[in-house]
């Protein structure tokens, strides 16, 4: 007679049978993801291009705005990064994603819990319970430890953990992108305040000049050299200049309000001194799009991690088609009658595998897999859109930077010509050789050129700031997310 099967062989038999039946829930006919990730060469970023090799300068420093050389600006940026609620919201998302990672990781290790149940009950006299229990009222109790361990043969937990880690990494990168956007907005607003300060100074100079002109015209009218037409023209120019001052002051106060909101103190004036364009140093400018642009931007890194998370979700959805295999065990005490609970005869224990196999689910698993594949396609296309927009932004800022530099060169020539023309017109008017209208026209040309000079100087700095943001704002990839309490995983054998 052959020997009877050992307990180990008896436990393995159901496992072998389950694995043979694993094909009962089929993935056949579910189309996989078709989207493809764009890489640097597909975007025209070629390391062999001499122009792009020349552009390979070191990435920006994380505190790149310090290069502008304004301590007040440095303080404002640091205040914004410390107190802006939108940044805190992004940081809270990271904490939530990390908690999700730890939750997924904890479910893959051995589980142990204790239970105690006590019941006061009457046993039926008409059922399968024999006398003397039938029809009696008794106390029953169970005190037990239950353990289980889901063995990750098909990579289900590993895929879920990969998805959670990808989401956490994306949230981390999104915080960095939010910091870059916030710091850039503070610098932009600061430059606008500096621009408006200079525009306000020009408007006040224009008012002083027009009041002086009105006084001169009044003297000429009294001397019979000018008439009421010139007097009324000069009188109308004064309130017009005052209106321009008020309009600039309104814009200036709105910009200061915006800065106060950015640093999280909307009821307080954020500036201790008026910013000046002349004190700000130009930033280092790139000459071409860097080949490693995609690795410098936090928003692109976040989109890439979203793809990783979606790939983990797809792998998890595929693993759902395969058996779920658990080792379960329990040990404890169970008795009828509380006084018998702690006797030696109340002991009970058990150990063995538990196998769950999807056979027919009405198409639920297939629908879930199709949905996850669609999510992966969307994540890949979102990443591709992000990298295309990144290259576009850098290209635009490089174009604007070159154009503004050329515009400033031409505008300086125009400003010098307008100032020379005004000096001549003023001398001719005082000598009675030209009309008041000619003098006002020359004055308007000078003021227009001076305003344009302020705007172009501001644009030159803003373009450099925008380029710094487009190049990643000094972001540097952080270390990968680490588990708070890593478990020892069962070997993964993905199909």
C-alpha positions as CSV (number, residue, x, y, z in Angstrom):
1,X,0.0,0.0,0.0
2,X,1.4,3.4,-0.9
3,X,2.0,5.8,1.9
4,X,-0.7,8.4,2.6
5,X,0.0,12.0,1.5
6,X,1.9,14.1,4.0
7,X,0.1,17.3,5.3
8,X,2.4,19.5,3.3
9,X,1.5,17.7,0.1
10,X,-2.1,17.9,1.0
11,X,-1.8,21.7,1.4
12,X,0.0,22.1,-1.9
13,X,-2.7,20.2,-3.9
14,X,-5.3,23.1,-3.9
15,X,-2.6,25.6,-4.8
16,X,-1.5,23.5,-7.8
17,X,-5.1,23.1,-8.9
18,X,-5.7,26.8,-8.6
19,X,-2.8,27.7,-10.8
20,X,-3.9,25.3,-13.4
21,X,-7.3,27.1,-13.5
22,X,-5.7,30.5,-13.6
23,X,-6.8,31.1,-17.2
24,X,-10.5,31.0,-16.3
25,X,-10.8,34.8,-16.2
26,X,-9.3,35.9,-19.6
27,X,-7.7,39.2,-20.7
28,X,-8.1,38.2,-24.3
29,X,-9.4,41.1,-26.5
30,X,-8.4,43.9,-24.0
31,X,-6.4,46.3,-26.1
32,X,-3.2,47.4,-24.4
33,X,-2.0,51.0,-24.0
34,X,-0.9,52.5,-27.4
35,X,0.5,55.9,-26.4
36,X,4.3,56.4,-26.6
37,X,6.4,58.7,-24.5
38,X,8.2,61.5,-26.3
39,X,12.0,61.7,-25.7
40,X,14.4,64.6,-26.2
41,X,15.5,63.6,-29.8
42,X,11.8,63.4,-30.9
43,X,11.5,67.0,-29.8
44,X,14.5,68.2,-31.8
45,X,16.8,68.3,-28.7
46,X,20.0,66.8,-30.3
47,X,23.2,66.6,-28.3
48,X,25.1,66.6,-31.6
49,X,23.8,70.1,-32.5
50,X,26.7,72.6,-31.9
51,X,24.2,75.3,-30.9
52,X,22.7,73.1,-28.2
53,X,26.1,71.9,-27.0
54,X,27.1,75.6,-26.5
55,X,23.9,76.1,-24.5
56,X,24.9,73.4,-22.0
57,X,25.4,75.7,-19.0
58,X,25.0,74.5,-15.5
59,X,21.4,74.4,-14.2
60,X,20.2,77.4,-12.2
61,X,20.6,77.5,-8.5
62,X,17.5,76.8,-6.4
63,X,17.5,80.4,-5.2
64,X,18.2,81.8,-8.6
65,X,16.5,85.2,-7.8
66,X,19.5,86.1,-5.6
67,X,21.4,86.8,-8.8
68,X,19.2,89.9,-9.2
69,X,21.0,91.4,-6.3
70,X,18.1,92.8,-4.3
71,X,17.9,91.8,-0.6
72,X,14.3,93.0,-0.2
73,X,13.3,90.7,-3.1
74,X,15.1,87.8,-1.5
75,X,13.2,88.4,1.8
76,X,9.8,88.6,0.0
77,X,10.4,85.3,-1.9
78,X,11.4,83.5,1.3
79,X,8.2,84.9,3.0
80,X,6.1,83.6,0.2
81,X,7.6,80.2,0.2
82,X,7.1,80.0,4.0
83,X,3.5,81.2,4.2
84,X,1.6,80.7,1.0
85,X,-1.5,78.5,1.6
86,X,-1.4,77.1,-2.0
87,X,2.0,75.7,-1.3
88,X,0.9,74.2,1.9
89,X,-2.0,72.5,0.1
90,X,0.5,70.9,-2.3
91,X,2.6,69.8,0.7
92,X,-0.5,68.3,2.3
93,X,-1.1,66.3,-0.9
94,X,2.5,64.8,-0.5
95,X,1.7,63.8,3.1
96,X,-1.5,62.1,1.9
97,X,0.3,60.3,-0.9
98,X,3.0,59.1,1.5
99,X,0.3,57.8,3.9
100,X,-1.2,55.9,0.9
101,X,2.2,54.4,0.2
102,X,2.6,53.2,3.7
103,X,-1.0,51.8,3.7
104,X,-0.4,49.8,0.5
105,X,3.0,48.6,1.8
106,X,1.6,47.5,5.1
107,X,-1.1,45.3,3.5
108,X,1.6,43.1,1.8
109,X,3.1,41.8,4.9
110,X,1.9,39.3,7.5
111,X,-1.3,40.3,9.4
112,X,-2.1,39.4,12.9
113,X,-5.1,40.3,15.0
114,X,-6.7,39.2,18.2
115,X,-10.4,38.6,18.8
116,X,-12.6,37.8,21.8
117,X,-16.3,36.9,21.4
118,X,-18.8,36.0,24.1
119,X,-22.5,35.2,23.5
120,X,-25.4,34.4,25.8
121,X,-27.7,32.3,23.7
122,X,-30.5,29.7,23.5
123,X,-29.7,26.7,21.3
124,X,-32.6,25.5,19.1
125,X,-34.3,22.3,20.2
126,X,-35.4,21.5,16.6
127,X,-32.1,21.6,14.8
128,X,-28.9,19.6,14.5
129,X,-27.6,20.4,18.0
130,X,-28.0,17.3,20.2
131,X,-29.1,17.1,23.8
132,X,-28.4,18.2,26.4
133,X,-27.5,21.5,24.6
134,X,-30.7,21.4,22.4
135,X,-33.2,23.9,24.0
136,X,-30.8,25.1,26.6
137,X,-29.4,28.6,27.3
138,X,-25.6,28.7,27.4
139,X,-22.7,31.1,27.3
140,X,-20.2,30.6,24.4
141,X,-16.9,32.3,24.1
142,X,-13.9,32.4,21.8
143,X,-10.5,33.9,22.5
144,X,-8.3,33.7,19.4
145,X,-5.3,35.0,17.4
146,X,-5.8,35.1,13.6
147,X,-3.0,35.5,11.2
148,X,-2.8,35.7,7.4
149,X,-0.2,36.4,4.7
150,X,-1.1,37.1,1.1
151,X,1.7,35.7,-1.0
152,X,2.4,38.0,-3.9
153,X,3.0,35.3,-6.6
154,X,1.6,37.4,-9.4
155,X,2.9,40.9,-8.4
156,X,-0.5,42.4,-7.3
157,X,0.9,44.1,-4.2
158,X,4.1,45.1,-5.9
159,X,2.1,46.8,-8.7
160,X,-0.1,48.6,-6.2
161,X,3.0,49.8,-4.3
162,X,4.6,51.0,-7.6
163,X,1.4,52.9,-8.3
164,X,1.3,54.5,-4.9
165,X,5.0,55.4,-5.0
166,X,4.6,57.0,-8.4
167,X,1.7,59.1,-7.1
168,X,3.8,60.1,-4.1
169,X,6.8,61.1,-6.3
170,X,4.4,63.1,-8.6
171,X,3.0,64.9,-5.6
172,X,6.6,65.7,-4.4
173,X,7.5,67.1,-7.9
174,X,4.3,69.1,-8.0
175,X,5.3,70.8,-4.7
176,X,8.6,71.8,-6.4
177,X,6.7,73.0,-9.4
178,X,4.4,75.1,-7.2
179,X,7.5,76.6,-5.4
180,X,9.0,77.5,-8.8
181,X,5.7,79.2,-9.9
182,X,5.3,81.0,-6.6
183,X,8.8,82.4,-6.5
184,X,8.6,83.4,-10.2
185,X,5.3,85.2,-9.5
186,X,6.9,87.1,-6.6
187,X,9.8,88.2,-8.8
188,X,7.5,89.2,-11.6
189,X,5.3,91.3,-9.3
190,X,8.4,92.9,-7.8
191,X,9.6,93.9,-11.3
192,X,6.1,95.3,-12.1
193,X,6.3,97.4,-8.9
194,X,9.7,98.7,-9.9
195,X,8.4,99.5,-13.4
196,X,5.4,101.4,-12.0
197,X,7.6,103.3,-9.6
198,X,9.6,104.7,-12.5
199,X,6.4,105.3,-14.5
200,X,5.0,107.3,-11.6
201,X,8.2,109.3,-11.4
202,X,8.0,110.1,-15.1
203,X,4.4,111.1,-14.7
204,X,5.3,113.5,-11.9
205,X,8.1,114.9,-14.0
206,X,5.6,115.4,-16.8
207,X,3.3,117.3,-14.4
208,X,6.1,119.5,-13.2
209,X,7.1,120.3,-16.8
210,X,3.6,121.1,-17.8
211,X,3.0,123.4,-14.8
212,X,6.2,125.2,-15.7
213,X,5.0,125.4,-19.3
214,X,1.7,126.8,-18.1
215,X,3.5,129.5,-16.1
216,X,5.6,130.4,-19.2
217,X,2.5,130.6,-21.4
218,X,0.7,132.8,-18.9
219,X,3.7,135.2,-18.9
220,X,3.7,135.3,-22.7
221,X,0.0,136.0,-22.8
222,X,0.4,138.9,-20.4
223,X,3.2,140.1,-22.7
224,X,0.9,139.8,-25.7
225,X,3.1,137.1,-27.3
226,X,0.6,134.2,-27.0
227,X,-3.2,134.1,-27.2
228,X,-6.0,132.2,-25.5
229,X,-5.5,129.1,-27.7
230,X,-2.0,128.5,-26.3
231,X,-3.3,129.3,-22.8
232,X,-6.1,126.8,-23.0
233,X,-3.8,124.1,-24.4
234,X,-1.4,124.6,-21.5
235,X,-4.2,124.6,-18.9
236,X,-5.7,121.3,-20.4
237,X,-2.3,119.6,-20.3
238,X,-2.0,120.0,-16.5
239,X,-5.1,117.9,-15.4
240,X,-4.2,115.4,-18.1
241,X,-0.9,114.8,-16.4
242,X,-2.5,114.6,-13.0
243,X,-4.9,111.9,-14.4
244,X,-1.9,109.9,-15.6
245,X,-0.3,110.1,-12.2
246,X,-3.5,108.8,-10.5
247,X,-3.8,105.9,-13.1
248,X,-0.2,104.8,-12.5
249,X,-0.7,105.1,-8.7
250,X,-3.7,102.8,-8.9
251,X,-1.8,100.2,-10.8
252,X,1.1,100.5,-8.3
253,X,-1.2,99.9,-5.3
254,X,-2.8,96.9,-7.0
255,X,0.6,95.5,-7.6
256,X,1.6,96.0,-4.0
257,X,-1.7,94.3,-2.9
258,X,-0.8,91.4,-5.2
259,X,2.6,91.1,-3.6
260,X,1.1,91.2,-0.1
261,X,-1.3,88.3,-1.1
262,X,1.6,86.3,-2.5
263,X,3.5,86.4,0.8
264,X,0.4,85.6,2.8
265,X,0.0,89.1,4.5
266,X,-2.8,90.8,2.5
267,X,-3.5,93.5,5.1
268,X,0.2,94.6,5.4
269,X,2.3,96.7,3.0
270,X,5.1,94.2,2.0
271,X,7.7,96.7,0.9
272,X,10.0,98.7,3.2
273,X,11.5,100.6,0.3
274,X,10.6,101.3,-3.3
275,X,12.1,98.8,-5.8
276,X,14.2,100.4,-8.6
277,X,15.0,98.8,-12.0
278,X,18.4,100.4,-12.0
279,X,19.5,98.4,-8.9
280,X,18.6,95.0,-10.3
281,X,21.3,92.9,-12.0
282,X,20.5,91.0,-15.2
283,X,20.3,87.2,-15.0
284,X,22.5,84.9,-17.0
285,X,20.8,84.1,-20.3
286,X,20.9,80.8,-22.2
287,X,21.6,80.9,-25.9
288,X,19.7,77.8,-27.0
289,X,17.4,75.1,-25.6
290,X,19.4,72.8,-23.4
291,X,19.4,69.1,-24.4
292,X,18.7,68.1,-20.8
293,X,15.7,70.4,-20.5
294,X,13.2,67.6,-19.7
295,X,15.3,66.7,-16.6
296,X,15.3,70.2,-15.2
297,X,11.6,70.8,-14.8
298,X,9.6,69.6,-11.9
299,X,6.3,69.7,-13.8
300,X,7.7,67.3,-16.4
301,X,9.0,65.1,-13.6
302,X,5.6,65.1,-12.0
303,X,3.9,64.1,-15.3
304,X,6.5,61.3,-15.7
305,X,5.8,59.9,-12.3
306,X,2.0,60.0,-13.1
307,X,2.9,57.7,-16.0
308,X,4.8,55.4,-13.6
309,X,1.7,55.4,-11.3
310,X,-0.6,54.5,-14.2
311,X,1.7,51.7,-15.3
312,X,1.5,50.3,-11.8
313,X,-2.3,50.5,-11.9
314,X,-2.3,48.6,-15.2
315,X,0.0,45.9,-13.8
316,X,-2.3,45.6,-10.7
317,X,-5.4,45.3,-12.9
318,X,-3.7,42.5,-14.9
319,X,-2.8,40.7,-11.7
320,X,-6.4,40.7,-10.6
321,X,-7.0,37.9,-13.2
322,X,-4.8,35.5,-11.3
323,X,-5.4,33.6,-8.1
324,X,-5.2,35.4,-4.8
325,X,-3.2,33.0,-2.5
326,X,-3.2,33.4,1.3
327,X,-1.7,31.5,4.1
328,X,-4.1,31.6,7.1
329,X,-3.7,30.4,10.6
330,X,-5.4,30.7,13.9
331,X,-4.8,29.6,17.5
332,X,-7.0,30.1,20.5
333,X,-9.6,28.9,22.9
334,X,-13.3,28.2,22.3
335,X,-15.9,26.7,24.7
336,X,-19.5,26.5,25.7
337,X,-19.6,27.9,29.1
338,X,-17.3,30.6,30.2
339,X,-15.9,28.5,33.1
340,X,-14.5,26.0,30.4
341,X,-12.8,28.7,28.3
342,X,-9.4,28.4,29.9
343,X,-9.3,24.6,30.2
344,X,-6.9,22.5,28.1
345,X,-9.8,21.0,26.1
346,X,-10.8,24.4,24.8
347,X,-7.7,24.8,22.7
348,X,-8.1,25.0,18.9
349,X,-5.8,25.9,16.0
350,X,-5.7,25.6,12.3
351,X,-3.4,26.5,9.4
352,X,-3.7,26.2,5.6
353,X,-3.9,28.0,2.3
354,X,-6.8,30.1,1.1
355,X,-7.1,30.5,-2.6
356,X,-9.5,32.8,-4.4
357,X,-9.8,32.5,-8.2
358,X,-11.8,34.7,-10.5
359,X,-13.8,32.5,-12.9
360,X,-16.8,34.5,-14.0
361,X,-17.4,38.1,-12.9
362,X,-19.6,39.5,-15.6
363,X,-16.7,41.4,-17.3
364,X,-15.8,43.5,-14.2
365,X,-12.0,42.7,-14.4
366,X,-11.9,43.3,-18.1
367,X,-13.6,46.6,-17.8
368,X,-11.2,47.6,-15.0
369,X,-8.2,46.7,-17.1
370,X,-9.6,48.7,-20.1
371,X,-10.1,51.7,-17.8
372,X,-6.5,51.4,-16.5
373,X,-5.1,51.2,-20.0
374,X,-7.1,54.3,-20.9
375,X,-5.7,56.1,-17.8
376,X,-2.2,55.1,-18.9
377,X,-2.8,56.5,-22.4
378,X,-4.0,59.8,-20.8
379,X,-1.0,60.0,-18.5
380,X,1.4,59.4,-21.4
381,X,-0.3,62.0,-23.5
382,X,-0.3,64.5,-20.6
383,X,3.4,64.0,-20.3
384,X,3.9,64.5,-24.0
385,X,1.9,67.7,-23.9
386,X,4.0,68.9,-20.9
387,X,7.3,68.3,-22.7
388,X,6.0,70.0,-25.9
389,X,4.8,73.0,-23.9
390,X,8.2,73.1,-22.0
391,X,10.2,73.3,-25.3
392,X,7.7,75.9,-26.6
393,X,8.1,78.1,-23.5
394,X,11.9,78.1,-23.7
395,X,11.9,78.8,-27.4
396,X,9.5,81.7,-26.9
397,X,11.5,83.2,-24.1
398,X,14.8,82.9,-26.1
399,X,13.1,84.6,-29.1
400,X,11.7,87.4,-26.9
401,X,15.1,87.9,-25.1
402,X,16.9,88.4,-28.4
403,X,14.1,90.7,-29.8
404,X,14.0,92.9,-26.6
405,X,17.8,93.4,-26.7
406,X,17.5,94.6,-30.3
407,X,14.5,96.8,-29.5
408,X,16.3,98.4,-26.7
409,X,19.3,99.3,-28.9
410,X,16.9,101.0,-31.4
411,X,14.8,102.6,-28.7
412,X,17.9,104.3,-27.1
413,X,18.7,105.9,-30.4
414,X,15.1,107.2,-30.6
415,X,15.2,108.5,-27.0
416,X,18.4,110.5,-27.7
417,X,16.9,112.0,-30.8
418,X,13.6,112.9,-29.1
419,X,15.5,114.6,-26.2
420,X,17.7,116.6,-28.7
421,X,14.6,117.6,-30.6
422,X,12.8,118.8,-27.4
423,X,15.8,120.9,-26.4
424,X,15.8,122.6,-29.8
425,X,12.0,123.1,-29.7
426,X,12.2,124.7,-26.2
427,X,15.0,127.1,-27.2
428,X,13.0,128.1,-30.3
429,X,9.8,128.6,-28.3
430,X,11.5,130.8,-25.7
431,X,13.0,132.8,-28.6
432,X,9.6,133.1,-30.2
433,X,10.6,131.1,-33.3
434,X,8.2,128.2,-32.9
435,X,4.6,127.6,-31.7
436,X,3.5,126.2,-28.4
437,X,2.0,123.2,-30.3
438,X,5.4,122.3,-31.6
439,X,6.9,122.4,-28.1
440,X,4.1,120.2,-26.7
441,X,4.6,117.7,-29.6
442,X,8.3,117.5,-28.9
443,X,7.6,117.1,-25.1
444,X,5.1,114.3,-25.8
445,X,7.6,112.4,-27.9
446,X,10.2,112.6,-25.1
447,X,7.8,111.3,-22.5
448,X,6.6,108.5,-24.8
449,X,10.2,107.4,-25.4
450,X,11.1,107.5,-21.7
451,X,8.0,105.4,-20.9
452,X,9.0,102.9,-23.6
453,X,12.5,102.8,-22.2
454,X,11.1,101.8,-18.7
455,X,8.9,99.2,-20.3
456,X,11.7,97.7,-22.4
457,X,14.1,97.5,-19.4
458,X,11.4,95.8,-17.4
459,X,10.6,93.4,-20.3
460,X,14.3,92.5,-20.6
461,X,14.3,91.5,-16.9
462,X,10.9,89.8,-17.1
463,X,12.1,87.8,-20.1
464,X,15.1,86.6,-18.2
465,X,12.9,85.6,-15.2
466,X,10.4,83.8,-17.5
467,X,13.3,82.0,-19.1
468,X,14.6,81.0,-15.7
469,X,11.1,79.5,-14.9
470,X,10.9,77.8,-18.3
471,X,14.4,76.2,-17.6
472,X,13.1,74.7,-14.4
473,X,13.6,77.4,-11.9
474,X,16.6,75.7,-10.4
475,X,14.7,72.5,-9.5
476,X,16.9,69.5,-8.7
477,X,15.4,66.0,-8.4
478,X,15.1,64.7,-4.9
479,X,15.8,61.3,-3.6
480,X,13.1,58.7,-4.3
481,X,10.3,58.3,-1.8
482,X,11.3,56.0,1.0
483,X,8.8,53.8,2.9
484,X,8.2,54.8,6.5
485,X,8.2,51.2,7.7
486,X,9.2,48.9,4.8
487,X,8.0,45.4,4.9
488,X,9.7,42.3,3.6
489,X,7.8,41.4,0.5
490,X,7.2,37.9,-0.9
491,X,8.9,37.2,-4.1
492,X,7.1,38.7,-7.1
493,X,6.6,36.6,-10.2
494,X,4.6,38.8,-12.5
495,X,3.1,37.0,-15.5
